[in-house]
Amino acid sequence: MSHEPLATTITNRWTATRGPLFTDMYELTMAQVYVTQGISEQRAHFDYFFRSTPDYGTHQAGFCVFAGLDPFLSWISDLEITNAHIEALAAMTAPTGTPVFGAEFLDWLATPGRFNDVEVRSIAEGRVVHPHVPIVTVTGPLAVCQVLETSLLNHFNYPTLIATKAARVVQSARGGSVLEFGMRRGPSTGVNEGIRAALIGGCVSTSNVEAAIALGKQPIGTHAHALVQAYMALGDGEIGAFRAMAATAPDECILLVDTVNTLESGVPNAITVFDELRAAGHEPVGVRLDSGDLAYLAVQVAQLLDAAGYPDVSIVLSSDLDELNIWQILTQIADDAELLGIDAISISKRLVYGVGTRLITSHGSGALNGVYKLVGIENRDGAWTPAIKLSEDPGKVPLPGRKAVWRLYDQRGAAVVDLIGLADEEPLADEVTVVHHPSHDGINQLIRRADISHIELLHDTVFGNDIDAASPPTIDELAERCRVDVDRLDIGVRRLVNPHRYHVSLTTKLYELRKTLVADAQV
């Protein structure tokens, strides 16, 4: 499904919701320091990464899915400082009445093409990513890179959080289709980027009509209890509501069957209407369950539909679903089906999951701890100098310098290690290589080159450096990229509860560089 002119208009409007001043005040404050002190044009290197995967309390993520890159690139490509922006900043005053921003800084900021001299390198959107790994790197004038920080984090943290949640929900559905239903509970217009991320994570569509059009999807929806209530109040009853729905959408008829009594009223009335549809040359699509014991009801409804001659009609489940609930539903269905002597797989294959609030809000873990850290700067002599930050928490000491990231695959084709090293290193140059834990001294392991089937360099330049802007991948292409990456993880890493830790390691050169910088900074 594609409506290019309207889709472009919608996505352009989404991008336009963030302007060039969509940043924290302290970014502009620091940028002014750099300008007035004469170091604003020193080349600097920043890394975007997150420190830990989401912990939902009762269950945990063993990986994340990177999302938000294309909207960020659209935003940075269109950045323009106008006179209105400069006038607004010039009008800001301190408590003493003096201007917050001086003329020198405002003149610097107003320079045409101010954000052009930036290079962005990134892991591809839709790829699986892990803690401590630089996902996006930004290189450019120090003050420019600083101003970009807050918006960059805003572009990446929430979408990555939602794409991760969606990938876990899709994984738990075991082949069942997952629909995104979260618009009414999401963060205002931020749901647009959440929905986009959910589709990258594997949801097949969304109930949000505008987002579906923008992203090339057919929007999905059934009807609410209000439809049945209205016809009941008018004296036509539940079956009258079902007949009205069938008459209006004979080839897309999905009936919500739990307004009165699911098994004694809703499903029998739905079957009656399905028979009428079939007699008129149409086939029904499904029924929806939005309350009660969804696992028990799914089994009972499947039996009623099968007995009536509708073994292929979908059963849509909704009501506060997430990956753990879906896992529990499928487990219970398997147990119930065994007791009844029926095929659980045939039931699970017809299930469709409408997942809303717990997906769009990443229930249990509402924020990704992604950060953007200075890791290198060009000194006044033109040489690159790595930068370091100390912390009592070893996990908060960033990895200094300009780096490369390689993903290592074993002889099964499974991803087993993300190796971070200095940009000029050759990975696994020796038959046996010692690699190090990214945040704890003294923890290392050996990697034998013979055990590795493939080494993949993860970063590409995606903005700047006179590169030709390629057409962005479609949502379906990003979702397939995600699916392939998730499938290449060990089952233990994909586990919904207490997952196995995926190995992220440092080369000895990078490990020793950080150790030296930390020691020097403590002198």
PASE-246756 format. One line per field, with one value per residue (C-alpha): residue number from 1; residue in three letters; y, z, x. Coordinates in Angstrom, 1 decimal. Each point is the difference from the previous one (the first is absolute). Layout:
<recs>
i	(NUM ...)
aa	(Ala ...)
y	(Y ...)
z	(Z ...)
x	(X ...)
</recs>
This chain:
<recs>
i	(1 2 3 4 5 6 7 8 9 10 11 12 13 14 15 16 17 18 19 20 21 22 23 24 25 26 27 28 29 30 31 32 33 34 35 36 37 38 39 40 41 42 43 44 45 46 47 48 49 50 51 52 53 54 55 56 57 58 59 60 61 62 63 64 65 66 67 68 69 70 71 72 73 74 75 76 77 78 79 80 81 82 83 84 85 86 87 88 89 90 91 92 93 94 95 96 97 98 99 100 101 102 103 104 105 106 107 108 109 110 111 112 113 114 115 116 117 118 119 120 121 122 123 124 125 126 127 128 129 130 131 132 133 134 135 136 137 138 139 140 141 142 143 144 145 146 147 148 149 150 151 152 153 154 155 156 157 158 159 160 161 162 163 164 165 166 167 168 169 170 171 172 173 174 175 176 177 178 179 180 181 182 183 184 185 186 187 188 189 190 191 192 193 194 195 196 197 198 199 200 201 202 203 204 205 206 207 208 209 210 211 212 213 214 215 216 217 218 219 220 221 222 223 224 225 226 227 228 229 230 231 232 233 234 235 236 237 238 239 240 241 242 243 244 245 246 247 248 249 250 251 252 253 254 255 256 257 258 259 260 261 262 263 264 265 266 267 268 269 270 271 272 273 274 275 276 277 278 279 280 281 282 283 284 285 286 287 288 289 290 291 292 293 294 295 296 297 298 299 300 301 302 303 304 305 306 307 308 309 310 311 312 313 314 315 316 317 318 319 320 321 322 323 324 325 326 327 328 329 330 331 332 333 334 335 336 337 338 339 340 341 342 343 344 345 346 347 348 349 350 351 352 353 354 355 356 357 358 359 360 361 362 363 364 365 366 367 368 369 370 371 372 373 374 375 376 377 378 379 380 381 382 383 384 385 386 387 388 389 390 391 392 393 394 395 396 397 398 399 400 401 402 403 404 405 406 407 408 409 410 411 412 413 414 415 416 417 418 419 420 421 422 423 424 425 426 427 428 429 430 431 432 433 434 435 436 437 438 439 440 441 442 443 444 445 446 447 448 449 450 451 452 453 454 455 456 457 458 459 460 461 462 463 464 465 466 467 468 469 470 471 472 473 474 475 476 477 478 479 480 481 482 483 484 485 486 487 488 489 490 491 492 493 494 495 496 497 498 499 500 501 502 503 504 505 506 507 508 509 510 511 512 513 514 515 516 517 518 519 520 521 522 523)
aa	(Met Ser His Glu Pro Leu Ala Thr Thr Ile Thr Asn Arg Trp Thr Ala Thr Arg Gly Pro Leu Phe Thr Asp Met Tyr Glu Leu Thr Met Ala Gln Val Tyr Val Thr Gln Gly Ile Ser Glu Gln Arg Ala His Phe Asp Tyr Phe Phe Arg Ser Thr Pro Asp Tyr Gly Thr His Gln Ala Gly Phe Cys Val Phe Ala Gly Leu Asp Pro Phe Leu Ser Trp Ile Ser Asp Leu Glu Ile Thr Asn Ala His Ile Glu Ala Leu Ala Ala Met Thr Ala Pro Thr Gly Thr Pro Val Phe Gly Ala Glu Phe Leu Asp Trp Leu Ala Thr Pro Gly Arg Phe Asn Asp Val Glu Val Arg Ser Ile Ala Glu Gly Arg Val Val His Pro His Val Pro Ile Val Thr Val Thr Gly Pro Leu Ala Val Cys Gln Val Leu Glu Thr Ser Leu Leu Asn His Phe Asn Tyr Pro Thr Leu Ile Ala Thr Lys Ala Ala Arg Val Val Gln Ser Ala Arg Gly Gly Ser Val Leu Glu Phe Gly Met Arg Arg Gly Pro Ser Thr Gly Val Asn Glu Gly Ile Arg Ala Ala Leu Ile Gly Gly Cys Val Ser Thr Ser Asn Val Glu Ala Ala Ile Ala Leu Gly Lys Gln Pro Ile Gly Thr His Ala His Ala Leu Val Gln Ala Tyr Met Ala Leu Gly Asp Gly Glu Ile Gly Ala Phe Arg Ala Met Ala Ala Thr Ala Pro Asp Glu Cys Ile Leu Leu Val Asp Thr Val Asn Thr Leu Glu Ser Gly Val Pro Asn Ala Ile Thr Val Phe Asp Glu Leu Arg Ala Ala Gly His Glu Pro Val Gly Val Arg Leu Asp Ser Gly Asp Leu Ala Tyr Leu Ala Val Gln Val Ala Gln Leu Leu Asp Ala Ala Gly Tyr Pro Asp Val Ser Ile Val Leu Ser Ser Asp Leu Asp Glu Leu Asn Ile Trp Gln Ile Leu Thr Gln Ile Ala Asp Asp Ala Glu Leu Leu Gly Ile Asp Ala Ile Ser Ile Ser Lys Arg Leu Val Tyr Gly Val Gly Thr Arg Leu Ile Thr Ser His Gly Ser Gly Ala Leu Asn Gly Val Tyr Lys Leu Val Gly Ile Glu Asn Arg Asp Gly Ala Trp Thr Pro Ala Ile Lys Leu Ser Glu Asp Pro Gly Lys Val Pro Leu Pro Gly Arg Lys Ala Val Trp Arg Leu Tyr Asp Gln Arg Gly Ala Ala Val Val Asp Leu Ile Gly Leu Ala Asp Glu Glu Pro Leu Ala Asp Glu Val Thr Val Val His His Pro Ser His Asp Gly Ile Asn Gln Leu Ile Arg Arg Ala Asp Ile Ser His Ile Glu Leu Leu His Asp Thr Val Phe Gly Asn Asp Ile Asp Ala Ala Ser Pro Pro Thr Ile Asp Glu Leu Ala Glu Arg Cys Arg Val Asp Val Asp Arg Leu Asp Ile Gly Val Arg Arg Leu Val Asn Pro His Arg Tyr His Val Ser Leu Thr Thr Lys Leu Tyr Glu Leu Arg Lys Thr Leu Val Ala Asp Ala Gln Val)
y	(0.0 3.3 3.6 1.8 3.7 -0.3 -2.3 2.5 2.9 -1.8 -1.1 3.5 1.3 -2.5 1.2 3.6 -0.5 0.4 3.2 1.1 1.1 -3.4 -0.4 0.5 3.4 -1.3 -1.1 3.6 1.2 -2.3 0.9 3.7 -0.8 -1.8 2.9 2.8 -2.0 -0.6 -3.8 -0.4 -1.2 -2.7 -3.3 -2.2 -3.6 -1.0 -3.5 -1.0 -3.2 -1.5 -1.5 -2.8 -1.8 0.7 -1.7 -0.3 -1.3 -3.5 -0.5 1.5 0.7 -1.8 2.4 3.2 0.9 3.4 2.3 3.7 0.5 1.1 2.6 1.4 0.2 1.8 2.4 0.8 0.4 2.7 1.9 3.8 2.8 2.9 3.6 -0.9 -2.6 2.6 2.6 -2.3 -0.9 3.6 1.0 -2.4 1.8 -1.1 1.1 3.1 1.0 -0.8 -2.0 -3.8 -0.3 2.4 1.4 -2.1 -3.2 1.0 1.0 -3.4 -1.8 2.0 -0.9 -1.7 -3.7 -0.1 -3.8 -1.1 -0.8 -3.1 -3.6 -2.7 -3.6 -2.6 -3.6 -0.6 0.7 -3.2 -1.8 -1.7 2.0 -0.5 2.0 2.0 -0.3 3.3 0.0 3.5 2.1 3.7 1.8 3.8 3.4 -0.3 2.6 -1.4 -3.6 1.3 1.7 -3.2 -2.1 0.3 -0.4 -3.0 -1.7 0.9 -1.5 -3.3 -0.9 -0.3 -1.7 -2.5 -0.8 -0.7 -1.9 -2.2 -0.6 -0.8 -2.5 -1.8 0.0 -1.3 -2.7 -1.1 -0.3 -2.9 0.9 1.6 3.5 2.9 3.3 3.3 1.5 2.6 3.4 1.0 -0.7 1.2 3.2 2.5 0.2 -1.9 -3.1 0.5 -0.9 -2.7 -1.5 0.2 -1.8 -2.6 -0.9 -0.2 -2.4 -2.3 1.2 -0.6 3.2 2.7 1.3 3.6 1.0 2.9 -2.0 -2.9 2.2 1.7 -3.3 -1.9 -2.3 -0.9 1.2 -2.7 0.4 -1.8 1.7 1.0 -1.1 3.3 -1.3 -3.0 2.2 2.5 -2.7 -1.6 3.3 0.4 -3.3 -2.0 -1.9 -1.3 -1.9 3.2 1.7 -3.0 0.1 3.7 -0.6 -2.8 2.0 2.9 -2.0 -3.4 -0.9 1.3 -1.1 -0.5 -0.1 0.9 -2.8 0.8 2.9 -2.3 -3.5 -1.3 -3.7 0.1 3.1 1.6 -3.0 -1.6 3.3 0.5 -3.5 0.9 3.1 -1.9 -2.5 2.9 1.5 -3.3 -0.5 3.4 -1.0 1.5 -1.5 1.3 1.1 -0.5 0.6 2.1 -0.8 3.0 -1.2 -3.1 -3.0 0.5 -3.4 -2.0 2.0 -0.4 -3.8 0.0 2.5 -2.0 -3.1 1.8 1.5 -3.3 -1.8 2.7 -0.5 3.0 -1.5 2.8 2.9 2.0 0.6 3.4 0.4 3.4 1.5 1.0 -2.5 -0.1 -2.6 -1.7 -0.2 -1.4 -2.6 -1.0 -0.1 -2.4 -2.1 -0.3 -0.7 -2.9 -1.4 0.4 -1.4 -3.1 -0.6 0.4 -2.2 2.7 1.6 2.9 1.0 0.5 2.4 2.0 0.4 1.8 2.4 3.7 2.3 3.6 1.5 3.6 1.6 -2.3 0.2 3.8 0.8 -2.8 -1.0 -0.8 1.9 3.4 1.4 -1.2 1.1 1.2 2.6 2.2 0.4 1.9 -2.6 1.9 3.5 1.5 2.1 3.3 -1.7 -1.9 -3.4 -2.2 -0.4 -2.5 1.3 -1.7 0.4 -1.5 -1.5 -2.1 -2.3 -1.8 -0.4 3.8 0.4 0.4 -1.6 2.6 0.8 -0.7 -3.5 -2.8 -2.7 -3.5 -2.7 -3.5 -3.1 -3.6 -3.0 -0.3 3.5 1.3 3.4 -0.6 3.1 3.7 1.0 3.7 1.2 3.0 1.1 -1.0 -3.5 -3.3 -2.3 -3.5 0.5 -3.0 -3.6 0.6 3.5 1.2 2.3 1.8 0.8 3.5 1.3 -2.4 -0.4 -3.5 -1.7 -1.2 -2.9 -1.6 0.0 -2.5 1.1 -3.5 0.2 3.1 -0.4 3.6 3.5 2.9 3.7 1.6 3.7 1.9 3.8 1.1 3.8 2.5 -0.5 0.7 -3.3 -0.5 -0.3 -3.4 -0.8 -1.0 -3.6 -0.7 -1.1 -3.5 -0.1 1.3 -2.6 -2.8 1.3 -0.2 -3.5 -1.3 1.5 -1.3 -3.5 0.1 0.4 -3.0 -1.2 0.8 3.6 0.2 -1.5 2.1 -0.4 0.1 -0.1 -1.1 3.0 0.6 0.6 3.5 0.2 2.4 -0.5 0.1 3.3 1.7 -1.5 1.2 3.5 0.5 -1.4 2.4 3.0 -0.8 -0.4 3.3 1.9 -1.2 1.4)
z	(0.0 -1.0 -0.2 -0.7 0.0 3.2 1.6 -0.7 1.3 3.3 0.6 -0.8 2.6 2.5 -0.7 0.3 3.6 1.0 -0.9 0.3 3.6 1.0 2.5 3.7 1.2 1.3 -3.5 -1.2 3.1 -0.7 -3.6 0.9 2.2 -2.8 -2.4 2.4 1.0 -3.6 -0.1 -1.7 -3.2 1.5 -1.5 2.6 0.1 1.9 0.5 0.6 1.9 2.8 3.2 0.7 -1.6 1.3 3.2 0.3 3.6 -0.5 -3.3 -1.8 -3.5 -1.2 -3.0 -1.5 -3.5 -1.3 -1.4 -0.8 -2.4 -3.1 1.8 1.5 -3.3 -1.5 2.9 -0.2 -3.8 0.3 3.0 -0.6 2.4 -0.8 1.2 2.2 1.8 0.5 1.2 2.6 1.4 0.0 2.1 2.8 3.0 3.3 3.4 -0.2 -3.3 -2.1 -3.2 0.4 -3.4 -1.4 -3.5 -0.8 0.7 -1.7 -3.1 0.1 0.3 -2.8 -2.5 -3.1 -0.2 3.7 0.3 -3.3 1.1 1.9 -0.7 1.4 0.0 1.2 0.4 -2.4 1.3 0.9 1.1 3.3 2.3 3.5 3.0 -0.2 -3.8 -1.8 -2.1 -1.6 -0.1 -0.8 -1.2 -0.6 1.5 3.8 0.6 -2.8 1.2 3.5 -1.1 -1.7 3.2 1.5 -3.3 -1.0 3.3 -0.5 -3.5 1.1 3.5 -0.1 -3.4 0.9 3.2 -1.9 -2.8 2.6 1.8 -3.3 -1.0 3.3 -0.4 -3.5 1.2 2.7 -2.5 -1.7 -3.5 1.0 -1.5 2.3 -0.5 1.5 1.9 2.2 -1.4 2.7 2.9 -1.5 0.5 -2.1 -3.6 1.1 -0.7 -3.6 0.5 2.5 -2.7 -2.6 2.5 0.8 -3.7 -0.3 3.0 -2.0 0.6 -3.3 0.2 2.2 0.9 -0.6 -3.4 -0.6 1.1 -2.2 -3.1 0.8 0.4 -2.9 2.0 -0.1 3.3 2.1 2.2 1.1 2.0 3.7 2.5 -0.7 -3.3 1.7 2.9 -2.5 -1.8 3.3 1.2 -3.3 0.5 -2.7 2.3 -0.4 -3.1 -1.5 0.6 -1.6 -3.1 -0.4 0.2 -2.5 -2.4 0.1 -0.2 -1.5 -1.0 3.2 2.6 3.5 2.8 3.6 1.9 3.7 0.6 1.4 0.5 -2.2 -0.2 0.5 -2.1 -1.8 -1.9 -0.8 -1.4 -1.9 -1.6 -1.1 -1.7 -1.5 -1.5 -1.5 -1.4 -1.5 -1.6 -1.6 -1.4 2.6 2.5 3.6 1.3 3.7 3.5 2.8 3.7 2.2 3.5 2.2 0.0 -3.5 -0.1 1.1 -2.2 -3.0 0.3 0.5 -2.8 -2.4 0.7 -0.6 -3.3 -1.1 0.6 -2.0 -3.0 0.6 0.8 -1.7 1.7 2.0 3.8 0.9 3.6 1.7 3.6 1.5 -1.8 0.0 -0.7 3.4 -0.2 -3.5 1.1 2.9 -2.3 -2.4 2.8 1.5 -3.5 -0.4 3.4 -0.6 -3.5 1.3 2.6 -2.6 -2.6 -2.6 -2.0 1.8 -3.0 -2.2 2.6 0.5 -3.8 -0.3 2.8 -0.6 2.8 0.3 2.3 1.2 3.2 1.2 -3.4 -0.7 3.5 0.4 3.1 2.9 -1.5 -1.2 -1.2 -1.7 1.7 -3.2 0.3 -2.3 1.2 -1.2 -0.7 -2.0 -1.1 -2.4 1.9 -1.0 -1.9 -2.1 1.7 1.3 3.8 1.7 2.7 3.2 2.8 3.4 2.2 3.1 -2.0 -2.5 -2.4 -0.4 -1.2 -3.8 -2.6 -1.2 -3.5 -3.6 -0.1 -2.2 0.8 -1.4 0.4 0.2 -1.1 1.0 -2.3 0.4 -1.3 3.4 1.2 3.1 0.6 -0.8 0.1 0.6 -1.0 -1.2 -3.5 -1.5 1.5 -1.8 1.9 0.9 -1.6 1.9 0.2 3.6 1.3 3.5 0.4 3.0 1.9 -0.9 3.6 2.4 0.3 0.1 -1.9 -3.4 -2.4 -2.9 -3.5 -2.4 -3.6 -1.1 1.9 -1.9 -3.4 -0.8 1.2 -0.8 0.3 1.4 -0.8 -3.2 -0.7 -0.3 0.0 -1.1 -1.7 -3.4 0.0 -2.3 2.0 -0.8 0.0 3.6 0.5 0.1 3.3 -1.3 -0.8 3.5 1.5 -2.0 1.1 3.6 -0.4 -1.6 2.8 2.8 -1.6 0.1 3.7 2.3 1.5 3.5 -1.0 -1.4 3.2 1.4 3.6 1.4 -3.5 -0.5 -0.3 -3.6 0.0 -0.7 0.2 -0.5 -1.8 2.1 -1.6 0.9 3.4 0.8 -1.4 2.3 2.9 -0.7 -0.3 3.2 1.9 -1.5 0.9 3.6 0.5)
x	(0.0 1.5 -1.3 3.2 -1.0 -2.1 2.5 2.8 -2.1 -0.7 3.6 1.3 -2.4 1.3 3.6 -1.1 -1.2 3.7 1.8 3.6 -0.5 -1.5 2.8 0.7 1.1 3.3 1.0 -0.2 1.7 3.0 0.0 0.3 3.0 1.7 -0.7 1.2 3.1 1.0 -0.3 -3.4 1.5 2.3 -1.1 -1.6 -1.3 -3.1 -1.5 -3.6 -0.5 -2.1 1.3 -2.5 -2.9 -3.5 -1.0 -3.8 0.1 -1.4 1.9 3.0 1.2 3.1 0.5 -1.4 -1.1 1.3 -2.7 -0.3 2.8 -1.9 -2.1 3.2 1.7 -3.0 0.1 3.7 -0.2 -2.6 1.4 -0.1 0.5 -2.3 -0.1 -2.9 2.1 2.8 -2.4 -1.5 3.4 1.1 -3.0 0.9 1.5 1.6 -1.5 2.3 -1.5 3.1 -0.5 0.5 1.5 2.5 0.3 3.1 -1.8 -3.2 2.0 1.7 -3.3 -1.6 2.7 -1.6 0.6 0.9 -0.8 1.4 3.5 -0.9 0.7 -2.4 1.0 -2.5 -1.0 -2.9 -3.5 -1.9 3.2 0.3 2.3 1.5 1.2 3.2 0.2 0.2 -3.1 0.4 3.1 0.0 3.1 0.2 0.6 -0.2 -2.7 -2.2 0.3 -0.9 -3.2 -1.1 0.1 -3.5 -1.9 2.1 -0.8 -3.6 0.0 1.5 -0.8 -3.8 -0.2 2.7 -1.9 -3.2 1.6 1.6 -3.3 -1.7 2.7 -0.5 -3.8 0.3 2.4 -2.4 -2.9 1.9 -1.2 -3.3 -0.6 0.4 -1.9 1.0 -3.0 1.6 -0.8 -2.5 2.4 3.3 2.0 -2.0 1.3 3.1 -2.2 0.9 3.6 -1.0 -2.3 2.8 2.3 -2.6 -0.3 3.8 -0.2 -2.4 -3.5 -1.9 -2.1 -1.5 -3.5 1.3 -1.3 2.4 3.0 -1.0 -0.3 3.3 1.8 -1.7 -2.2 -3.7 -1.4 -1.7 -3.0 -3.1 -2.7 -0.5 -2.6 -1.8 -1.3 -1.7 -1.2 -1.6 -2.0 -1.0 -1.3 -1.9 -1.7 1.9 2.2 3.5 -0.9 -1.3 3.3 1.8 -2.3 0.7 3.7 -0.2 -2.1 2.5 3.2 -1.0 3.5 1.8 -2.5 1.6 -2.5 0.6 -1.8 0.4 -2.5 -2.7 1.2 2.8 -0.9 -3.8 -0.8 2.9 1.4 -3.4 -1.2 3.3 -0.4 -3.6 1.3 3.0 -2.5 -2.0 3.3 1.0 -3.4 0.4 3.4 2.3 2.4 0.3 3.4 -0.1 -1.3 1.6 0.3 0.7 -0.7 0.0 2.3 1.3 1.8 -3.0 -2.4 2.3 -0.2 -3.8 -0.6 2.2 -2.0 -3.3 1.3 1.4 -3.3 -1.8 2.3 2.3 3.4 1.9 -1.7 2.5 -0.3 1.3 1.0 0.4 0.0 3.3 2.1 3.8 2.7 -0.4 -3.8 0.1 2.5 -2.3 -3.1 1.7 1.3 -3.5 -1.5 2.4 -1.0 -3.7 0.1 1.8 -2.7 -2.7 1.9 0.2 2.8 1.5 2.2 -3.1 -1.4 3.2 0.4 -3.3 0.6 0.6 1.2 -1.1 2.7 -0.4 0.8 2.8 1.7 -0.2 1.1 2.5 -1.8 2.4 3.0 -1.1 3.4 3.1 3.2 1.6 2.7 2.2 3.5 3.1 2.7 2.5 1.0 2.5 2.6 1.3 2.9 -2.5 0.6 -2.9 0.0 -2.3 -2.3 -0.9 -2.6 0.5 -2.7 -0.2 -2.2 2.2 -2.9 -0.1 3.6 -0.4 2.2 2.5 1.1 -1.1 -1.2 -1.3 -2.5 0.1 -2.6 1.4 -2.0 0.8 0.0 -3.8 -0.4 -1.2 1.2 2.1 2.1 0.0 3.6 0.9 3.5 1.9 -0.8 3.3 0.1 -0.4 -2.3 1.2 3.4 1.4 -1.2 -1.0 -1.1 -0.5 -3.1 -1.2 -3.2 -1.2 -0.4 1.7 3.8 1.5 -2.9 1.1 -0.4 1.8 -1.4 1.5 -0.1 -0.8 -3.3 -1.2 -1.6 -0.6 1.0 -2.3 0.9 -3.1 0.3 -0.6 0.1 -3.6 0.3 2.7 3.3 -1.6 -1.8 -3.0 -3.2 -1.4 -3.7 -0.9 -1.0 -3.7 -1.6 -0.4 3.8 0.8 -2.3 1.7 3.4 -1.2 -1.4 3.2 2.2 -2.3 0.1 3.8 0.1 0.4 -3.3 1.3 0.5 -3.5 -1.5 -2.8 0.9 3.6 1.6 3.6 2.4 1.2 3.8 1.2 3.8 2.9 3.2 3.1 1.1 -3.3 0.0 3.5 -0.7 -2.9 2.0 2.8 -2.3 -1.8 3.3 1.3 -3.1 0.2 3.6)
</recs>
